[in-house]
């Protein structure tokens, strides 16, 4: 939240708000819309890798699906197809990737009043809690919570 609050651009809020309107039940997709460009805030000037940086940043807290959507929102993202998603978002979330890309484009020219960032805190907490229950959370030392070191 602190990172997003430092941004003066409402593009992420507009993207998320457009997705919320078109896909009200897909909370992970909405958060992908909100967080899709945080890589630009994490490492300004590294535009070519911003989607990968953003995905790496959100994965430990929000899980694999949000990270995958964030990574694939940029047409050149994931171009090596190493994880089976493919560069164009083909896979289980192809429709979600297309929705995210469309909302991203629409938000650029939209004068939509998307509210304030704080409105998204409960959803971030809800998805993060679900990700923790699913075993996706990573402790600061890098090992999954609940794992036993040295166990297969």
DSSP file (Angstrom, degrees, kcal/mol; ACC not computed):
  #  RESIDUE AA STRUCTURE BP1 BP2  ACC     N-H-->O    O-->H-N    N-H-->O    O-->H-N    TCO  KAPPA ALPHA  PHI   PSI    X-CA   Y-CA   Z-CA
    1    1 A X     >        0   0    0      0, 0.0     4,-2.6     0, 0.0     5,-0.2   0.000 360.0 360.0 360.0 -41.7    0.0    0.0    0.0
    2    2 A X  H  >  +     0   0    0      1,-0.2     4,-1.1     2,-0.2     0, 0.0   0.906 360.0  50.9 -61.1 -40.5    2.8    2.4    0.9
    3    3 A X  H  4 S+     0   0    0      1,-0.2     3,-0.5     2,-0.2     4,-0.3   0.924 112.5  45.5 -63.0 -45.1    4.4    1.8   -2.5
    4    4 A X  H >4 S+     0   0    0      1,-0.2     3,-1.4     2,-0.2    -1,-0.2   0.857 107.1  58.4 -67.8 -35.0    1.2    2.5   -4.4
    5    5 A X  H 3< S+     0   0    0     -4,-2.6    -1,-0.2     1,-0.3    -2,-0.2   0.774  98.1  61.8 -66.2 -24.2    0.4    5.6   -2.2
    6    6 A X  T 3< S+     0   0    0     -4,-1.1     2,-0.3    -3,-0.5    -1,-0.3   0.623  87.6  91.4 -74.9 -12.9    3.7    7.1   -3.4
    7    7 A X    <   -     0   0    0     -3,-1.4    34,-0.0    -4,-0.3    -3,-0.0  -0.664  59.6-161.9 -86.7 136.8    2.5    7.0   -7.0
    8    8 A X        +     0   0    0     -2,-0.3     2,-0.4     2,-0.0    -1,-0.1   0.519  65.3  97.2 -90.1  -7.2    0.8   10.1   -8.3
    9    9 A X        -     0   0    0      1,-0.1     3,-0.4     4,-0.0     4,-0.2  -0.699  55.0-164.8 -90.3 130.6   -0.8    8.2  -11.2
   10   10 A X     >  +     0   0    0     -2,-0.4     4,-2.6     1,-0.2     5,-0.2   0.288  63.3 106.1 -92.7   8.9   -4.4    6.9  -10.9
   11   11 A X  H  > S+     0   0    0      1,-0.2     4,-2.6     2,-0.2    -1,-0.2   0.902  78.8  49.5 -56.4 -44.6   -4.0    4.6  -13.8
   12   12 A X  H  > S+     0   0    0     -3,-0.4     4,-2.5     1,-0.2    -1,-0.2   0.902 111.0  49.6 -63.7 -41.1   -3.8    1.5  -11.6
   13   13 A X  H  > S+     0   0    0     -4,-0.2     4,-2.5     2,-0.2    -1,-0.2   0.914 112.2  47.8 -63.3 -42.6   -6.9    2.5   -9.7
   14   14 A X  H  X S+     0   0    0     -4,-2.6     4,-2.3     2,-0.2    -2,-0.2   0.906 111.3  50.8 -65.4 -41.0   -8.8    3.1  -12.9
   15   15 A X  H  X S+     0   0    0     -4,-2.6     4,-2.0    -5,-0.2    -2,-0.2   0.949 113.3  44.8 -60.5 -49.1   -7.6   -0.3  -14.3
   16   16 A X  H  X S+     0   0    0     -4,-2.5     4,-2.6    17,-0.4    -2,-0.2   0.892 112.2  52.3 -63.0 -40.3   -8.8   -2.1  -11.1
   17   17 A X  H  X S+     0   0    0     -4,-2.5     4,-1.8     2,-0.2    -1,-0.2   0.891 108.2  50.7 -65.3 -39.1  -12.1   -0.2  -11.0
   18   18 A X  H  X S+     0   0    0     -4,-2.3     4,-1.8     2,-0.2    -1,-0.2   0.908 112.6  46.7 -63.7 -41.2  -12.8   -1.1  -14.7
   19   19 A X  H  X S+     0   0    0     -4,-2.0     4,-3.3     1,-0.2    -2,-0.2   0.893 107.9  56.0 -68.0 -39.0  -12.1   -4.8  -13.9
   20   20 A X  H  < S+     0   0    0     -4,-2.6    -1,-0.2     1,-0.2    -2,-0.2   0.892 109.3  48.1 -59.6 -38.2  -14.3   -4.6  -10.7
   21   21 A X  H  < S+     0   0    0     -4,-1.8     3,-0.4     1,-0.2    -1,-0.2   0.895 120.3  35.3 -69.2 -40.1  -17.2   -3.4  -12.9
   22   22 A X  H  < S+     0   0    0     -4,-1.8    -2,-0.2     1,-0.2    -1,-0.2   0.766 133.4  25.0 -88.0 -25.5  -16.8   -6.1  -15.5
   23   23 A X    ><  +     0   0    0     -4,-3.3     3,-1.3    -5,-0.2    -1,-0.2  -0.544  66.8 165.5-137.1  68.5  -15.7   -9.0  -13.3
   24   24 A X  T 3  S+     0   0    0     -3,-0.4    -1,-0.1     1,-0.3    -4,-0.1   0.715  76.9  49.6 -63.4 -21.2  -17.0   -8.3   -9.7
   25   25 A X  T 3  S+     0   0    0      1,-0.1     2,-1.3     2,-0.0    -1,-0.3   0.591  88.8  84.8 -94.6  -9.0  -16.4  -11.9   -8.5
   26   26 A X    <>  +     0   0    0     -3,-1.3     4,-1.9     1,-0.2    -1,-0.1  -0.659  49.2 168.3 -96.1  83.1  -12.8  -12.2   -9.7
   27   27 A X  H  > S+     0   0    0     -2,-1.3     4,-2.2     1,-0.2    -1,-0.2   0.857  74.2  54.4 -64.3 -38.0  -10.9  -10.6   -6.8
   28   28 A X  H  > S+     0   0    0      1,-0.2     4,-2.1     2,-0.2    -1,-0.2   0.894 108.1  49.7 -65.8 -39.1   -7.5  -11.8   -7.9
   29   29 A X  H  > S+     0   0    0      2,-0.2     4,-2.0     1,-0.2    -1,-0.2   0.897 108.6  53.3 -65.6 -40.2   -8.0  -10.2  -11.4
   30   30 A X  H  X S+     0   0    0     -4,-1.9     4,-1.8     1,-0.2    -2,-0.2   0.922 110.1  47.5 -59.8 -44.2   -9.0   -7.0   -9.8
   31   31 A X  H  X S+     0   0    0     -4,-2.2     4,-2.5     1,-0.2    -1,-0.2   0.863 106.6  56.8 -67.9 -34.4   -5.8   -6.9   -7.7
   32   32 A X  H  X S+     0   0    0     -4,-2.1     4,-1.2     1,-0.2    -1,-0.2   0.905 107.3  50.5 -60.3 -39.1   -3.8   -7.7  -10.8
   33   33 A X  H  < S+     0   0    0     -4,-2.0   -17,-0.4     1,-0.2    -2,-0.2   0.884 112.2  46.5 -63.8 -38.6   -5.3   -4.6  -12.3
   34   34 A X  H  < S+     0   0    0     -4,-1.8     3,-0.3     1,-0.2    -2,-0.2   0.863 123.4  32.5 -69.4 -36.2   -4.4   -2.6   -9.2
   35   35 A X  H >< S+     0   0    0     -4,-2.5     3,-1.9     1,-0.2     4,-0.3   0.384  82.4 109.1-105.7   2.3   -0.8   -3.9   -9.0
   36   36 A X  T 3< S+     0   0    0     -4,-1.2     3,-0.3     1,-0.3    18,-0.2   0.750  86.4  37.3 -58.1 -27.5    0.1   -4.5  -12.6
   37   37 A X  T >> S+     0   0    0     -3,-0.3     3,-1.5    -4,-0.2     4,-0.6   0.213  76.9 109.5-111.0  16.5    2.6   -1.6  -12.9
   38   38 A X  H X>  +     0   0    0     -3,-1.9     4,-2.3     1,-0.3     3,-0.6   0.748  68.5  72.6 -66.9 -18.5    4.3   -1.7   -9.4
   39   39 A X  H 3> S+     0   0    0     11,-0.3     4,-2.2    -4,-0.3    -1,-0.3   0.844  92.0  57.0 -59.6 -32.0    7.5   -2.9  -11.1
   40   40 A X  H <4 S+     0   0    0     -3,-1.5    -1,-0.2     1,-0.2    -2,-0.2   0.796 110.1  44.2 -68.4 -28.3    7.8    0.6  -12.5
   41   41 A X  H << S+     0   0    0     -4,-0.6     3,-0.4    -3,-0.6    -2,-0.2   0.809 111.8  52.6 -83.2 -32.5    7.7    2.0   -8.9
   42   42 A X  H  < S+     0   0    0     -4,-2.3     2,-0.2     1,-0.3    -2,-0.2   0.898 130.6  11.5 -69.7 -40.8   10.1   -0.7   -7.6
   43   43 A X  S >< S-     0   0    0     -4,-2.2     3,-1.9    -5,-0.2    -1,-0.3  -0.660  82.2-153.6-141.0  80.5   12.8    0.0  -10.2
   44   44 A X  T 3  S+     0   0    0     -3,-0.4    -3,-0.1     1,-0.3    -4,-0.1  -0.226  80.7  26.5 -55.6 140.5   12.1    3.2  -12.2
   45   45 A X  T 3  S+     0   0    0     -5,-0.1     2,-0.4     1,-0.1    -1,-0.3   0.343  91.0 101.5  89.4  -7.1   13.6    3.2  -15.6
   46   46 A X    X   +     0   0    0     -3,-1.9     3,-1.2    -7,-0.2     4,-0.3  -0.387  40.3 150.7-103.2  54.1   13.6   -0.6  -16.0
   47   47 A X  G >   +     0   0    0     -2,-0.4     3,-1.1     1,-0.3     4,-0.3   0.801  60.7  62.0 -58.8 -35.5   10.5   -0.5  -18.2
   48   48 A X  G 3  S+     0   0    0      1,-0.3    -1,-0.3    -3,-0.2     3,-0.2   0.813 114.7  33.3 -64.3 -29.0   11.2   -3.7  -20.2
   49   49 A X  G <> S+     0   0    0     -3,-1.2     4,-2.6     1,-0.1    -1,-0.3   0.250  83.1 111.3-108.9  12.0   11.1   -5.8  -17.1
   50   50 A X  H <> S+     0   0    0     -3,-1.1     4,-2.4    -4,-0.3   -11,-0.3   0.861  78.4  50.5 -60.3 -36.8    8.4   -4.0  -15.1
   51   51 A X  H  > S+     0   0    0     -4,-0.3     4,-2.2     2,-0.2    -1,-0.2   0.896 112.3  46.7 -68.2 -38.9    5.9   -6.8  -15.4
   52   52 A X  H  > S+     0   0    0     -3,-0.2     4,-2.4     2,-0.2    -2,-0.2   0.917 113.2  49.2 -67.4 -43.8    8.3   -9.5  -14.2
   53   53 A X  H  X S+     0   0    0     -4,-2.6     4,-1.8     1,-0.2    -2,-0.2   0.914 111.9  48.9 -61.7 -43.4    9.5   -7.3  -11.3
   54   54 A X  H  X S+     0   0    0     -4,-2.4     4,-2.0    -5,-0.2     5,-0.2   0.920 110.6  50.5 -63.0 -43.9    5.9   -6.7  -10.3
   55   55 A X  H  X S+     0   0    0     -4,-2.2     4,-2.0     1,-0.2    -2,-0.2   0.915 109.7  50.1 -61.7 -43.4    5.0  -10.4  -10.5
   56   56 A X  H  X S+     0   0    0     -4,-2.4     4,-0.6     1,-0.2    -1,-0.2   0.855 111.0  51.1 -62.8 -34.0    8.0  -11.3   -8.3
   57   57 A X  H  < S+     0   0    0     -4,-1.8     4,-0.3    -5,-0.2    -1,-0.2   0.868 115.7  38.2 -72.8 -36.4    7.0   -8.7   -5.8
   58   58 A X  H >X S+     0   0    0     -4,-2.0     4,-3.2     1,-0.2     3,-0.6   0.729  95.5  82.0 -89.4 -21.6    3.3   -9.8   -5.4
   59   59 A X  H 3X S+     0   0    0     -4,-2.0     4,-2.0     1,-0.2    -1,-0.2   0.894  89.1  50.5 -53.8 -49.9    3.8  -13.6   -5.6
   60   60 A X  H 3< S+     0   0    0     -4,-0.6    78,-0.4     1,-0.2    -1,-0.2   0.839 122.8  31.2 -61.8 -31.1    4.7  -14.2   -1.9
   61   61 A X  H <4 S+     0   0    0     -3,-0.6    70,-0.2    -4,-0.3    -2,-0.2   0.853 132.0  26.8 -93.8 -38.9    1.8  -12.2   -0.6
   62   62 A X  H  < S-     0   0    0     -4,-3.2     4,-0.5     1,-0.2    -3,-0.2   0.459 104.5-118.7-112.3  -2.5   -1.0  -12.7   -3.1
   63   63 A X     X  -     0   0    0     -4,-2.0     4,-1.7    -5,-0.5    -1,-0.2  -0.150  35.0 -59.5  95.2 174.5   -0.2  -16.0   -4.7
   64   64 A X  H  > S+     0   0    0      1,-0.2     4,-2.9     2,-0.2     5,-0.2   0.863 122.8  54.5 -68.4 -40.5    0.7  -17.5   -8.1
   65   65 A X  H  > S+     0   0    0      2,-0.2     4,-2.6     1,-0.2     5,-0.2   0.943 110.0  45.6 -65.2 -46.4   -2.4  -16.5  -10.0
   66   66 A X  H  > S+     0   0    0     -4,-0.5     4,-2.5     1,-0.2    -1,-0.2   0.928 115.0  49.3 -60.3 -43.6   -2.1  -12.8   -9.2
   67   67 A X  H  X S+     0   0    0     -4,-1.7     4,-2.6     1,-0.2    -2,-0.2   0.918 110.8  49.5 -61.3 -43.8    1.6  -12.9  -10.0
   68   68 A X  H  X S+     0   0    0     -4,-2.9     4,-2.3     2,-0.2    -2,-0.2   0.921 112.0  47.8 -62.9 -44.3    0.9  -14.7  -13.3
   69   69 A X  H  X S+     0   0    0     -4,-2.6     4,-0.8     2,-0.2    -1,-0.2   0.917 112.7  48.9 -62.8 -43.6   -1.7  -12.2  -14.4
   70   70 A X  H >< S+     0   0    0     -4,-2.5     3,-0.7    -5,-0.2     4,-0.4   0.926 112.7  48.1 -61.3 -45.0    0.5   -9.3  -13.5
   71   71 A X  H >< S+     0   0    0     -4,-2.6     3,-0.6     1,-0.2    -1,-0.2   0.891 114.2  45.8 -63.7 -39.6    3.4  -10.8  -15.4
   72   72 A X  H 3< S+     0   0    0     -4,-2.3    -1,-0.2     1,-0.2    -2,-0.2   0.488  86.0  89.2 -86.7  -2.6    1.4  -11.5  -18.5
   73   73 A X  T << S+     0   0    0     -4,-0.8     2,-0.5    -3,-0.7    -1,-0.2   0.830  78.2  70.4 -65.0 -28.8   -0.4   -8.1  -18.7
   74   74 A X  S X  S-     0   0    0     -3,-0.6     3,-2.6    -4,-0.4    27,-0.0  -0.782  88.5-132.3 -89.0 127.0    2.4   -6.7  -20.8
   75   75 A X  T 3  S+     0   0    0     -2,-0.5    -1,-0.1     1,-0.3    14,-0.1   0.777 106.1  46.5 -51.6 -32.2    2.4   -8.3  -24.3
   76   76 A X  T >  S+     0   0    0     12,-0.1     3,-1.1     2,-0.0    -1,-0.3   0.528  88.2 117.0 -87.8  -4.6    6.1   -9.1  -24.2
   77   77 A X  T <  S+     0   0    0     -3,-2.6   -28,-0.1     1,-0.2    -5,-0.0  -0.326  81.0   7.3 -67.7 143.5    6.0  -10.5  -20.7
   78   78 A X  T >  S+     0   0    0      1,-0.1     3,-2.3     2,-0.1    -1,-0.2   0.763  77.4 159.8  64.6  27.5    6.9  -14.2  -20.2
   79   79 A X  T <   +     0   0    0     -3,-1.1     8,-0.3     1,-0.3    -1,-0.1   0.668  64.0  63.9 -62.8 -17.4    8.0  -14.5  -23.8
   80   80 A X  T 3  S-     0   0    0      6,-0.1    -1,-0.3     7,-0.1    -2,-0.1   0.680  90.6-146.6 -80.8 -13.8   10.1  -17.5  -23.2
   81   81 A X    X   +     0   0    0     -3,-2.3     3,-1.8     1,-0.1    -2,-0.1   0.692  46.5 146.6  63.0  18.7    7.0  -19.5  -22.2
   82   82 A X  T 3   +     0   0    0      1,-0.3    -1,-0.1     2,-0.1    -3,-0.1   0.774  68.0  48.8 -62.3 -27.5    9.1  -21.5  -19.7
   83   83 A X  T 3  S-     0   0    0     -5,-0.1    -1,-0.3     3,-0.0    -2,-0.1   0.367 116.7-108.2 -96.8   7.6    6.2  -21.9  -17.3
   84   84 A X  S <  S+     0   0    0     -3,-1.8    -2,-0.1     7,-0.0    -3,-0.0   0.408  95.4 103.7  87.6  -4.6    3.7  -23.0  -19.8
   85   85 A X  S    S-     0   0    0      6,-0.1     5,-0.1    -7,-0.1     3,-0.1   0.825  72.9-144.1 -79.0 -31.3    1.6  -19.9  -19.9
   86   86 A X    >   -     0   0    0     -8,-0.2     3,-1.1     3,-0.2    -6,-0.1   0.108  27.0 -83.6  80.0 158.6    3.0  -18.6  -23.2
   87   87 A X  T 3  S+     0   0    0     -8,-0.3    -1,-0.1     1,-0.2   -10,-0.1   0.777 125.6  52.4 -69.5 -27.7    3.7  -15.0  -24.1
   88   88 A X  T 3  S-     0   0    0    -10,-0.1    -1,-0.2    -3,-0.1    -2,-0.1   0.311 117.6-103.5 -97.4  10.3    0.2  -14.3  -25.1
   89   89 A X    <   +     0   0    0     -3,-1.1     8,-0.2     1,-0.3    -3,-0.2   0.573  62.4 160.4  84.4   8.8   -1.5  -15.5  -21.9
   90   90 A X        +     0   0    0     -5,-0.1     2,-0.3     4,-0.1    -1,-0.3  -0.415  38.2  66.1 -63.8 140.6   -2.8  -18.8  -23.4
   91   91 A X  S >  S-     0   0    0      1,-0.1     3,-1.4    -2,-0.1     4,-0.2  -0.951 108.7 -30.8 141.2-160.4   -3.6  -21.2  -20.6
   92   92 A X  T 3  S+     0   0    0     -2,-0.3     3,-0.2     1,-0.3     4,-0.1   0.778 137.3  42.1 -62.6 -27.9   -6.1  -21.3  -17.8
   93   93 A X  T 3> S+     0   0    0      1,-0.2     4,-2.7    -4,-0.2    -1,-0.3   0.006  72.0 122.0-110.6  27.1   -6.2  -17.5  -17.5
   94   94 A X  H <> S+     0   0    0     -3,-1.4     4,-2.2     1,-0.2    -1,-0.2   0.906  79.7  46.7 -58.3 -43.2   -6.3  -16.5  -21.1
   95   95 A X  H  > S+     0   0    0     -3,-0.2     4,-2.4    -4,-0.2    -1,-0.2   0.900 112.4  50.4 -66.0 -39.5   -9.6  -14.6  -20.7
   96   96 A X  H  > S+     0   0    0      2,-0.2     4,-2.6     1,-0.2    -2,-0.2   0.899 110.0  49.8 -65.6 -40.2   -8.4  -12.9  -17.5
   97   97 A X  H  X S+     0   0    0     -4,-2.7     4,-2.5    -8,-0.2    -1,-0.2   0.917 111.3  49.3 -63.4 -42.9   -5.2  -11.8  -19.2
   98   98 A X  H  X S+     0   0    0     -4,-2.2     4,-2.4    -5,-0.2    -2,-0.2   0.910 111.2  49.7 -62.4 -42.0   -7.2  -10.4  -22.1
   99   99 A X  H  X S+     0   0    0     -4,-2.4     4,-2.7     2,-0.2     5,-0.2   0.924 110.9  49.5 -61.7 -45.2   -9.5   -8.6  -19.7
  100  100 A X  H  X S+     0   0    0     -4,-2.6     4,-2.4     1,-0.2    -2,-0.2   0.918 111.7  48.2 -61.3 -44.5   -6.5   -7.1  -17.8
  101  101 A X  H  X S+     0   0    0     -4,-2.5     4,-2.1     2,-0.2    -1,-0.2   0.907 112.5  48.7 -63.3 -41.7   -4.9   -5.9  -21.0
  102  102 A X  H  X S+     0   0    0     -4,-2.4     4,-2.7     2,-0.2    -2,-0.2   0.916 112.8  47.0 -65.3 -43.1   -8.2   -4.3  -22.2
  103  103 A X  H  X S+     0   0    0     -4,-2.7     4,-2.6     2,-0.2    -2,-0.2   0.888 109.4  55.2 -65.1 -38.7   -8.8   -2.6  -18.9
  104  104 A X  H  X S+     0   0    0     -4,-2.4     4,-0.9    -5,-0.2    -2,-0.2   0.929 112.7  42.2 -57.9 -47.4   -5.1   -1.4  -18.9
  105  105 A X  H >X S+     0   0    0     -4,-2.1     4,-0.8     1,-0.2     3,-0.5   0.924 115.2  49.2 -66.9 -45.2   -5.7    0.2  -22.3
  106  106 A X  H >< S+     0   0    0     -4,-2.7     3,-0.6     1,-0.2     4,-0.4   0.853 106.2  57.1 -65.0 -35.0   -9.1    1.6  -21.4
  107  107 A X  H >< S+     0   0    0     -4,-2.6     3,-0.6     1,-0.2    -1,-0.2   0.791  95.5  66.3 -67.3 -27.6   -7.8    3.1  -18.2
  108  108 A X  H << S+     0   0    0     -4,-0.9    -1,-0.2    -3,-0.5    -2,-0.2   0.859 113.5  29.6 -63.6 -35.4   -5.2    5.1  -20.0
  109  109 A X  T << S+     0   0    0     -4,-0.8     2,-0.3    -3,-0.6    -1,-0.2   0.305  99.6 110.5-106.3   8.9   -7.8    7.3  -21.8
  110  110 A X    <   -     0   0    0     -3,-0.6   -96,-0.1    -4,-0.4    -3,-0.0  -0.636  50.1-163.6 -91.7 140.3  -10.5    7.1  -19.1
  111  111 A X        +     0   0    0     -2,-0.3    -1,-0.1     2,-0.1    -4,-0.1   0.150  43.5 148.8 -98.4  16.6  -11.5   10.0  -16.9
  112  112 A X        -     0   0    0      1,-0.1     2,-1.0    -5,-0.1   -95,-0.1  -0.220  52.4-129.1 -54.6 131.6  -13.2    7.5  -14.6
  113  113 A X        -     0   0    0      1,-0.1    -1,-0.1   -99,-0.0     3,-0.1  -0.774  29.6-177.8 -82.0 106.8  -13.2    8.5  -10.9
  114  114 A X        -     0   0    0     -2,-1.0     2,-0.2     1,-0.3    -1,-0.1   0.289  30.4-126.8 -94.9   9.7  -11.8    5.3   -9.5
  115  115 A X        -     0   0    0      3,-0.0    -1,-0.3     4,-0.0     2,-0.3  -0.487  44.3 -46.5  81.7-152.4  -12.0    6.2   -5.8
  116  116 A X    >   -     0   0    0     -2,-0.2     3,-1.4    -3,-0.1     4,-0.3  -0.848  42.6-115.1-123.7 157.5   -9.0    6.1   -3.5
  117  117 A X  G >  S+     0   0    0     -2,-0.3     3,-2.3     1,-0.3     4,-0.4   0.851 109.8  66.7 -58.6 -38.2   -6.3    3.5   -2.8
  118  118 A X  G >  S+     0   0    0      1,-0.3     3,-1.2     2,-0.2     4,-0.4   0.761  86.8  70.6 -59.3 -24.7   -7.5    2.8    0.7
  119  119 A X  G <  S+     0   0    0     -3,-1.4     4,-0.3     1,-0.2    -1,-0.3   0.747  96.2  54.1 -61.2 -22.8  -10.7    1.4   -0.7
  120  120 A X  G <> S+     0   0    0     -3,-2.3     4,-2.4    -4,-0.3    -1,-0.2   0.559  81.2  90.7 -91.0 -10.3   -8.7   -1.6   -1.9
  121  121 A X  H <> S+     0   0    0     -3,-1.2     4,-2.6    -4,-0.4     5,-0.2   0.911  84.7  51.1 -55.8 -48.0   -7.1   -2.5    1.5
  122  122 A X  H  > S+     0   0    0     -4,-0.4     4,-2.3    -3,-0.2    -1,-0.2   0.898 112.1  47.5 -59.5 -38.5   -9.8   -5.0    2.6
  123  123 A X  H  > S+     0   0    0     -4,-0.3     4,-2.6     2,-0.2     5,-0.3   0.913 110.8  51.1 -68.4 -41.7   -9.6   -6.8   -0.7
  124  124 A X  H  X S+     0   0    0     -4,-2.4     4,-2.4     1,-0.2    -2,-0.2   0.929 112.9  46.4 -57.9 -45.1   -5.8   -7.0   -0.5
  125  125 A X  H  X S+     0   0    0     -4,-2.6     4,-2.4    -5,-0.2    -2,-0.2   0.890 111.7  51.4 -66.0 -39.6   -6.0   -8.3    3.0
  126  126 A X  H  X S+     0   0    0     -4,-2.3     4,-2.1    -5,-0.2    -2,-0.2   0.940 113.8  42.3 -63.5 -48.4   -8.7  -10.9    2.0
  127  127 A X  H  X S+     0   0    0     -4,-2.6     4,-2.3     2,-0.2    -2,-0.2   0.888 114.1  52.2 -68.1 -38.4   -6.7  -12.3   -0.9
  128  128 A X  H  X S+     0   0    0     -4,-2.4     4,-2.2    -5,-0.3    -1,-0.2   0.910 109.1  50.1 -63.5 -40.8   -3.4  -12.3    1.1
  129  129 A X  H  X S+     0   0    0     -4,-2.4     4,-2.2     1,-0.2    -2,-0.2   0.907 111.2  49.0 -64.3 -40.9   -5.1  -14.2    3.9
  130  130 A X  H  X S+     0   0    0     -4,-2.1     4,-1.6     1,-0.2    -1,-0.2   0.878 109.8  51.8 -65.0 -37.5   -6.4  -16.7    1.4
  131  131 A X  H  <>S+     0   0    0     -4,-2.3     5,-2.7   -70,-0.2     6,-0.5   0.884 108.7  51.0 -66.0 -38.9   -3.0  -17.1   -0.2
  132  132 A X  H ><5S+     0   0    0     -4,-2.2     3,-1.4     1,-0.2     5,-0.2   0.917 109.5  50.0 -63.7 -43.2   -1.5  -17.7    3.3
  133  133 A X  H 3<5S+     0   0    0     -4,-2.2    -1,-0.2     1,-0.3    -2,-0.2   0.829 107.1  55.6 -64.3 -30.7   -4.1  -20.4    3.9
  134  134 A X  T 3<5S-     0   0    0     -4,-1.6    -1,-0.3    -5,-0.2    -2,-0.2   0.497 121.1-109.6 -81.4  -2.3   -3.2  -22.0    0.6
  135  135 A X  T < 5S+     0   0    0     -3,-1.4    -3,-0.2    -4,-0.3    -2,-0.1   0.682  85.3 119.6  86.8  18.0    0.4  -22.2    1.6
  136  136 A X      < +     0   0    0     -5,-2.7    -4,-0.2    -6,-0.1   -73,-0.2   0.637  40.0 110.9 -89.1 -14.5    1.8  -19.5   -0.7
  137  137 A X        -     0   0    0     -6,-0.5     8,-1.6    -5,-0.2     2,-0.4  -0.310  53.7-153.3 -67.6 144.0    3.1  -17.2    2.0
  138  138 A X  B     -A  144   0A   0    -78,-0.4     6,-0.2     6,-0.2     2,-0.1  -0.950  10.1-133.2-117.1 133.5    6.9  -16.9    2.3
  139  139 A X    >   -     0   0    0      4,-1.9     3,-2.5    -2,-0.4   -79,-0.0  -0.387  37.6 -96.3 -78.3 166.8    8.6  -15.9    5.5
  140  140 A X  T 3  S+     0   0    0      1,-0.3    -1,-0.1     2,-0.1    -2,-0.0   0.723 125.2  57.5 -58.2 -20.8   11.3  -13.3    5.4
  141  141 A X  T 3  S-     0   0    0      2,-0.2    -1,-0.3     1,-0.0     3,-0.1   0.533 117.9-111.0 -88.9  -5.3   14.0  -15.9    5.1
  142  142 A X  S <  S+     0   0    0     -3,-2.5     2,-0.3     1,-0.3    -2,-0.1   0.299  77.3 117.0 101.7 -10.0   12.4  -17.3    2.0
  143  143 A X  S    S-     0   0    0      1,-0.1    -4,-1.9    -5,-0.1    -1,-0.3  -0.700  73.0 -97.7 -93.8 147.5   11.0  -20.7    3.0
  144  144 A X  B >   -A  138   0A   0     -2,-0.3     3,-1.9    -6,-0.2    -6,-0.2  -0.283  46.0 -99.5 -60.6 142.6    7.3  -21.4    2.9
  145  145 A X  T 3  S+     0   0    0     -8,-1.6    -1,-0.1     1,-0.3     3,-0.1  -0.373 108.9  21.1 -61.1 137.7    5.5  -21.0    6.2
  146  146 A X  T 3  S+     0   0    0      1,-0.3    -1,-0.3    -3,-0.1     2,-0.1   0.360  92.7 131.1  86.3  -5.9    4.9  -24.3    7.9
  147  147 A X    <   -     0   0    0     -3,-1.9     2,-0.6     1,-0.0    -1,-0.3  -0.484  54.7-132.8 -80.8 154.2    7.7  -26.1    6.0
  148  148 A X    >   -     0   0    0     -2,-0.1     3,-2.1    -3,-0.1    -4,-0.0  -0.928  26.1-118.1-107.4 119.8   10.2  -28.1    7.8
  149  149 A X  T 3  S+     0   0    0     -2,-0.6     3,-0.1     1,-0.3    -6,-0.0  -0.296  97.5  17.4 -58.7 132.9   13.7  -27.4    6.8
  150  150 A X  T 3  S+     0   0    0      1,-0.3     2,-0.3     2,-0.0    -1,-0.3   0.384  94.7 122.7  88.1  -4.5   15.4  -30.4    5.3
  151  151 A X    <         0   0    0     -3,-2.1    -1,-0.3     1,-0.1    -3,-0.0  -0.702 360.0 360.0 -90.3 143.5   12.2  -32.3    4.6
  152  152 A X              0   0    0     -2,-0.3    -1,-0.1    -3,-0.1    -3,-0.1   0.494 360.0 360.0 -67.6 360.0   11.4  -33.5    1.1
